[in-house]
């Protein structure tokens, strides 16, 4: 049995055990049904490899260290050496839904399942509750919180993940009841980003988002962190000697966090001139840009690899690649353009990430065309379309021409294709794995790309062959013949090169005119 099959079998065993206990659940709560996390492909072998321009060393590095369930370095006698334990984090998922159907709520929970798996956790159980609004104190309600405590104790979990965003007070109150660590969806996404960020800019952006998330959630533990007080009030009436520093430690932590955030913002600003210089260089040569945007794990990197042999890391995981990758491409009629792979989106994307990654998302805002990649095999493609378009609107790119590409078309049946066609009549079905529809997508990009070229007919002297080469490289040469005074060009070129060619053409024509 392969490693992938054993992992899938483990997931099935967990869900079967959960379903076996479903009948004993009290009224008012439910569990998500026995299907694989739908944000991931059900068949690991279906992850497209594509053709690359080099070995994917990032994949080897990421898979070099894997935590294994059941193995531990825990010692019985901890007096000899430092206590250590290597294990997978065991989690229970909880969620609340007030609107929509149970199926929609389960889709969100399965996506959280996939996020937890990507972060390196083992999901043991999951509970959904239908109520109008989350409880302002414990999110789940006091009675359900005690029920959750019993479930956590029964399955041996050490973490609870909430499918939503918790306020600091809700998190503290829920932790006080169930006695294990509680985190929300935002914390899981930030953890995945911190694992997968590779570039200096990516690491700085993730750290900034983490600090913005952490700042309002600092918490003092124990009596030593009680608030400042004096006299008989201090130390619960202990009198002299009870006047301690209070929460000065938290204030110091806050000051350090603010200082670190200011430093990270300066670093991120320092990266901006380099990006602008590259973008200005492309603009100077009138090279249009195409941004590949879409939901996480929709296959954006796979599509980039298929078109340009980019060699970008491809993995059946959420947020596998974070750093923008730019590659050169050429249309069938000879026009150069750039393809940019951008960070993936997800529903309820943390606001901190949108702000921190705004510099990366500039590639979307500055693009001439957006290729919006949607997972054709996903059970809820409409929510993917809406989520991505919301983020595109936030970065000010709503007016940019959009091409919708339904990727993983080889995994979609006829009924699914009919549904997708109803959502987006002009969408293109493509498969980065098989190559289906890629040529049609490239043809659509060619039609939508802005043509900034000017049509010129000039004579270029033979000693300026460099300009002829530039016309072939940066434009479209429609006709080329050789005459007495030089090369006659009929071409479509950008404005800057057109001015250079017209200048030498005037010189040639001036020299060829007989003097009076």
C-alpha positions in Angstrom: 0.0 0.0 0.0 1.4 3.4 -1.0 1.8 6.3 1.4 -1.1 8.2 -0.4 -3.4 5.2 -0.1 -2.6 4.7 3.6 -3.3 8.4 4.3 -6.6 8.2 2.5 -7.5 5.0 4.3 -6.7 6.7 7.6 -9.0 9.6 6.8 -11.8 7.1 5.9 -11.3 5.2 9.2 -11.6 8.5 11.2 -14.8 9.5 9.4 -16.3 6.0 9.7 -15.7 6.1 13.4 -17.3 9.6 13.6 -20.3 8.4 11.6 -20.7 5.4 13.9 -21.1 7.7 16.9 -23.4 10.1 15.0 -26.6 8.5 16.4 -25.6 9.3 19.9 -25.3 13.1 19.2 -27.6 15.3 21.2 -30.1 17.3 19.2 -28.9 20.7 18.0 -25.5 19.7 16.6 -24.4 17.6 13.6 -21.2 16.4 12.0 -20.0 16.8 8.4 -20.6 13.7 6.3 -18.1 11.1 5.1 -16.4 12.7 2.1 -12.8 13.8 1.6 -11.9 17.4 2.2 -13.3 18.8 -1.0 -10.8 21.6 -1.3 -8.3 18.9 -2.2 -8.4 16.4 -5.1 -9.8 13.0 -4.1 -7.2 11.3 -6.3 -3.7 12.3 -5.3 -2.4 11.0 -8.6 -4.6 13.5 -10.5 -2.3 16.3 -9.4 -0.9 17.5 -12.7 2.9 17.5 -13.0 3.2 19.3 -16.2 6.4 20.0 -18.0 9.0 22.1 -16.2 12.1 24.1 -17.0 14.0 22.4 -14.2 13.7 20.2 -11.2 11.2 21.2 -8.5 13.7 21.4 -5.6 11.1 23.2 -3.5 9.1 20.0 -3.4 12.1 17.9 -2.2 12.8 20.4 0.5 9.2 20.5 1.7 8.9 16.7 1.8 12.3 16.2 3.4 10.8 16.3 6.9 7.4 14.8 7.6 5.8 14.2 11.0 4.7 10.6 11.5 1.8 9.6 13.7 2.6 7.1 16.4 6.3 7.9 16.7 7.5 9.7 19.7 10.8 10.6 21.5 9.0 11.0 24.8 11.0 9.6 27.7 9.7 8.0 30.9 12.5 9.6 32.9 12.6 13.2 32.0 15.4 14.0 34.5 18.1 12.8 32.1 17.4 15.0 29.2 15.1 17.8 28.1 11.5 16.6 27.6 10.6 16.3 23.9 7.7 14.8 21.9 7.3 14.5 18.2 3.7 14.0 17.1 0.9 15.2 14.9 -1.4 17.8 16.4 -4.9 16.2 16.9 -7.8 18.6 16.3 -11.6 18.9 16.5 -13.4 21.2 14.1 -16.4 23.2 15.1 -18.6 25.6 13.1 -21.9 27.6 13.2 -24.2 28.3 10.4 -27.3 30.6 10.4 -28.0 31.0 6.7 -27.9 28.7 3.8 -28.2 25.0 3.7 -26.4 22.3 5.7 -24.6 21.3 2.5 -23.0 24.7 2.2 -21.9 24.7 5.8 -20.4 21.2 5.3 -18.5 22.5 2.3 -17.0 25.2 4.5 -16.1 22.6 7.1 -14.4 20.4 4.5 -12.4 23.3 3.4 -11.3 23.8 7.0 -10.5 20.1 7.1 -8.2 20.6 4.1 -6.6 23.6 5.7 -5.9 21.7 8.9 -4.4 18.8 6.9 -2.2 21.2 5.0 -1.0 22.8 8.2 0.1 19.3 9.5 -2.8 18.3 11.8 -4.9 15.2 12.1 -8.7 15.9 12.2 -10.5 13.6 14.6 -14.0 15.0 14.8 -16.2 17.8 13.6 -19.3 19.5 14.9 -21.7 21.9 13.3 -24.4 23.9 15.1 -27.3 25.9 13.7 -28.0 29.1 15.6 -28.8 32.6 14.7 -25.6 34.2 15.9 -22.4 33.0 17.7 -22.6 33.2 21.5 -20.8 36.4 22.5 -19.1 34.6 25.4 -18.1 31.1 24.3 -19.1 31.2 20.6 -20.7 27.8 20.8 -23.0 28.5 23.8 -22.3 27.4 27.4 -24.1 24.0 27.1 -22.6 23.1 23.8 -19.2 24.2 25.0 -19.4 21.6 27.8 -20.5 19.0 25.3 -17.5 20.0 23.1 -15.2 19.5 26.2 -16.5 15.9 26.5 -15.9 15.2 22.8 -12.4 16.6 23.0 -11.6 14.5 26.1 -13.2 11.4 24.5 -11.1 11.5 21.2 -7.9 12.8 22.9 -7.7 16.0 20.9 -5.3 18.8 21.9 -6.6 21.6 19.7 -10.0 23.0 18.6 -10.3 24.9 15.3 -13.3 27.2 14.8 -14.6 27.7 11.3 -14.8 31.4 11.7 -13.1 34.3 13.4 -13.0 34.4 17.2 -12.7 37.6 19.3 -10.0 37.5 21.9 -12.6 37.2 24.7 -14.4 34.3 23.0 -11.2 32.4 22.6 -10.2 32.9 26.2 -13.7 31.9 27.5 -13.8 28.8 25.3 -10.3 27.7 26.3 -11.3 28.1 30.0 -14.2 25.7 29.4 -12.7 22.9 27.2 -9.1 23.2 28.7 -7.3 22.8 25.4 -5.9 25.3 22.8 -8.5 27.0 20.7 -7.6 28.7 17.4 -9.7 30.1 14.5 -9.7 29.8 10.7 -7.4 32.8 10.4 -4.7 31.3 12.6 -4.7 28.2 10.5 -4.3 30.1 7.3 -1.5 32.2 8.8 0.3 29.1 9.9 0.2 27.6 6.4 1.5 30.8 5.0 4.4 30.9 7.5 5.3 27.3 6.5 5.2 27.9 2.7 6.7 31.4 2.4 10.2 31.2 0.8 11.2 34.7 -0.5 12.4 37.5 1.8 9.4 39.6 0.8 7.0 36.7 1.4 8.4 35.9 4.8 8.1 39.6 5.8 4.5 39.8 4.6 3.5 36.7 6.5 5.2 37.9 9.7 3.5 41.2 9.5 0.1 39.6 9.1 0.8 37.3 12.1 1.8 40.2 14.3 -1.3 42.1 13.4 -3.3 39.1 14.3 -1.4 38.5 17.5 -1.4 42.0 18.9 -5.0 42.2 20.2 -4.8 38.6 21.4 -1.9 38.9 23.9 -2.9 37.3 27.2 -1.3 37.3 30.7 -1.3 34.0 32.5 -1.3 33.5 36.3 -1.4 35.8 39.3 1.9 37.4 38.4 0.2 39.1 35.5 -2.6 40.6 37.6 -3.3 44.3 37.1 -1.4 46.9 39.0 -2.9 47.8 42.4 -1.6 49.2 45.7 -2.2 49.1 49.4 -4.7 46.5 50.7 -6.1 46.1 47.2 -2.8 44.8 45.8 -2.2 41.1 46.1 -5.8 40.4 47.3 -5.2 42.4 50.6 -1.7 41.1 51.2 -0.5 44.5 52.2 3.1 45.7 51.9 5.3 43.9 49.3 2.3 43.1 47.2 2.8 46.0 44.8 4.1 44.1 41.7 4.8 45.2 38.2 1.3 44.2 37.1 0.9 43.9 33.3 4.1 45.7 32.5 5.2 42.5 30.7 2.3 42.7 28.3 3.0 46.4 27.6 6.6 45.5 26.8 5.4 42.8 24.5 3.1 45.2 22.8 5.8 47.8 22.3 8.2 45.1 20.8 5.4 44.0 18.4 4.7 47.6 17.3 8.4 48.1 16.7 8.8 44.9 14.7 5.7 45.7 12.7 7.1 49.2 11.8 10.4 47.5 10.7 8.6 45.0 8.6 6.5 47.7 6.9 9.7 49.6 6.0 11.3 46.4 4.6 8.2 45.7 2.5 8.3 49.3 1.2 12.0 48.8 0.3 11.0 45.9 -2.0 8.6 48.1 -3.9 11.2 50.0 -6.0 12.6 46.8 -7.4 9.2 45.6 -8.5 8.3 49.0 -10.0 11.6 49.0 -11.9 10.8 45.6 -13.4 7.3 46.7 -14.2 8.5 50.0 -15.7 11.0 48.0 -17.9 8.1 45.9 -19.2 6.0 49.0 -19.8 8.9 50.8 -21.6 9.1 47.9 -24.0 5.3 47.8 -24.2 5.1 44.2 -23.0 1.5 43.5 -21.8 1.0 41.3 -18.7 -1.5 38.5 -17.9 -2.1 37.7 -14.2 -3.3 34.2 -13.3 -5.6 34.5 -10.3 -8.0 32.1 -8.7 -9.0 30.0 -5.7 -6.3 28.1 -3.8 -5.5 24.6 -5.3 -7.5 25.5 -8.5 -4.3 24.7 -10.5 -2.8 28.1 -11.3 0.8 26.9 -11.0 0.0 23.8 -13.0 -1.4 25.9 -15.8 1.6 28.2 -15.7 3.9 25.2 -16.0 1.9 23.8 -18.9 2.1 27.0 -20.9 5.6 28.3 -20.1 7.5 25.3 -18.5 8.0 27.5 -15.5 9.0 24.7 -13.0 6.8 26.2 -10.2 6.1 23.9 -7.3 2.9 21.9 -7.9 1.3 20.1 -4.9 -2.2 18.9 -4.0 -2.3 21.2 -1.0 -3.8 24.6 -0.2 -1.5 27.6 -0.6 1.3 25.4 -1.9 2.9 28.5 -3.6 2.8 32.0 -2.3 5.4 34.0 -4.1 4.6 35.6 -7.5 6.3 33.9 -10.5 6.6 35.8 -13.8 7.4 34.1 -17.1 7.6 35.2 -20.7 5.2 33.9 -23.3 4.6 34.6 -27.0 1.3 34.7 -28.9 0.8 32.8 -32.1 1.2 36.1 -34.1 4.5 36.9 -32.4 3.6 39.3 -29.6 5.5 39.0 -26.3 3.7 39.1 -23.0 4.2 38.0 -19.4 2.3 35.5 -17.4 2.3 36.0 -13.6 1.2 33.3 -11.1 -0.3 35.0 -8.0 -1.2 33.9 -4.5 -4.4 31.9 -4.2 -7.5 33.1 -2.5 -9.9 31.4 -0.1 -13.3 32.2 1.4 -13.1 34.4 4.5 -9.5 35.4 3.6 -8.1 37.1 6.6 -8.0 40.9 6.2 -4.4 41.0 7.6 -3.3 38.8 4.6 -5.0 41.0 2.1 -3.2 44.1 3.5 0.1 42.4 4.0 0.1 40.8 0.5 -1.2 44.0 -1.2 2.2 44.5 -2.8 2.0 41.0 -4.3 -1.6 41.6 -5.4 -0.3 44.6 -7.3 0.5 42.2 -10.1 -3.2 41.6 -10.5 -4.1 45.3 -10.3 -1.5 46.3 -12.9 -2.2 43.4 -15.3 -3.8 44.0 -18.8 -5.7 40.7 -18.6 -6.7 38.4 -15.7 -7.0 34.7 -16.3 -9.4 33.6 -13.5 -8.8 29.9 -12.8 -11.7 27.9 -11.3 -11.6 24.3 -10.1 -14.0 22.5 -12.4 -14.2 19.5 -10.1 -15.1 21.5 -6.9 -18.6 21.0 -5.5 -19.2 24.7 -5.1 -17.6 26.6 -8.0 -20.0 29.5 -7.7 -18.5 30.4 -4.3 -15.0 30.2 -5.8 -16.0 32.7 -8.5 -17.6 35.1 -6.0 -14.7 34.9 -3.5 -12.0 35.6 -6.1 -13.9 38.4 -7.7 -14.4 40.1 -4.3 -10.7 40.1 -3.7 -10.0 41.3 -7.2 -12.4 44.2 -6.5 -10.6 45.0 -3.2 -7.3 45.6 -5.0 -9.0 47.8 -7.7 -8.8 45.4 -10.6 -12.5 44.9 -11.3 -12.4 46.7 -14.7 -9.6 44.6 -16.1 -10.6 42.1 -18.9 -11.2 38.7 -17.4 -11.0 35.2 -18.9 -12.5 32.4 -16.9 -10.7 29.1 -17.2 -12.3 26.0 -15.7 -9.2 23.9 -14.9 -9.2 20.2 -14.0 -11.8 19.7 -16.8 -10.7 16.0 -17.0 -12.2 15.5 -13.6 -15.6 17.1 -14.5 -18.4 15.0 -16.0 -21.0 16.3 -18.5 -23.5 17.4 -15.8 -20.8 19.4 -14.0 -19.7 21.0 -17.3 -23.4 22.0 -18.0 -23.6 23.6 -14.5 -20.3 25.5 -15.1 -21.5 26.7 -18.5 -24.5 28.1 -16.8 -22.3 30.0 -14.3 -20.0 31.4 -17.0 -21.2 31.0 -20.6 -17.9 32.3 -22.0 -15.7 30.2 -19.8 -13.0 27.8 -21.3 -12.6 24.3 -20.1 -8.9 23.4 -19.7 -6.8 20.7 -18.1 -3.2 21.4 -17.1 -2.8 17.7 -16.8 -4.0 16.5 -20.2 -3.5 19.8 -22.2 -7.2 20.0 -23.1 -8.3 23.5 -23.9 -4.9 25.1 -23.5 -4.6 26.2 -27.1 -8.1 27.7 -26.9 -7.1 29.6 -23.8 -3.9 30.9 -25.5 -6.0 32.0 -28.5 -8.4 33.9 -26.2 -5.5 35.6 -24.5 -4.2 36.7 -27.9 -7.6 38.2 -28.8 -8.0 40.0 -25.5 -4.4 41.4 -25.1 -4.2 45.1 -26.0 -2.4 45.8 -29.2 -0.2 48.8 -28.5 1.7 48.5 -31.7 1.9 51.0 -34.6 2.0 50.0 -38.2 5.0 51.4 -40.0 6.7 51.1 -43.4 10.3 52.2 -43.3 13.7 51.7 -44.8 16.4 50.7 -42.4 20.1 51.1 -43.5 22.1 47.9 -43.6 24.4 49.2 -40.8 21.5 49.3 -38.4 20.7 45.6 -38.3 20.1 46.0 -34.6 16.9 47.9 -35.3 15.7 45.2 -37.6 16.4 42.5 -35.0 14.5 44.6 -32.4 11.6 44.8 -34.8 11.5 41.0 -35.0 11.9 40.6 -31.3 9.6 43.3 -29.9 7.1 43.5 -32.8 5.5 41.8 -35.7 7.3 42.0 -39.1 4.6 41.7 -41.7 7.0 42.0 -44.7 10.7 42.4 -45.2 12.5 43.1 -48.5 16.0 44.3 -49.4 16.5 47.4 -51.5 19.4 49.6 -52.7 19.5 51.7 -49.5 18.6 49.1 -46.9 16.0 46.8 -45.5 12.4 47.7 -46.3 10.2 46.8 -43.3 6.4 46.7 -43.0 5.9 46.0 -39.3 3.8 46.5 -36.2 6.0 47.8 -33.3 5.6 49.8 -30.1 5.7 53.5 -30.0 9.3 53.9 -28.8 10.8 51.6 -31.5 8.5 53.2 -34.1 10.2 56.6 -33.4 13.7 55.1 -33.7 12.8 53.4 -37.0 11.2 56.5 -38.4 14.3 58.5 -37.5 16.7 56.3 -39.4 14.1 56.1 -42.3 14.2 59.9 -42.6 18.0 59.9 -42.6 18.0 57.2 -45.4 15.5 59.0 -47.5 17.4 62.3 -47.0 20.7 60.7 -48.2 19.0 59.1 -51.2 17.5 62.4 -52.4 19.8 64.0 -55.0 21.1 67.4 -54.1 20.0 70.3 -56.3 
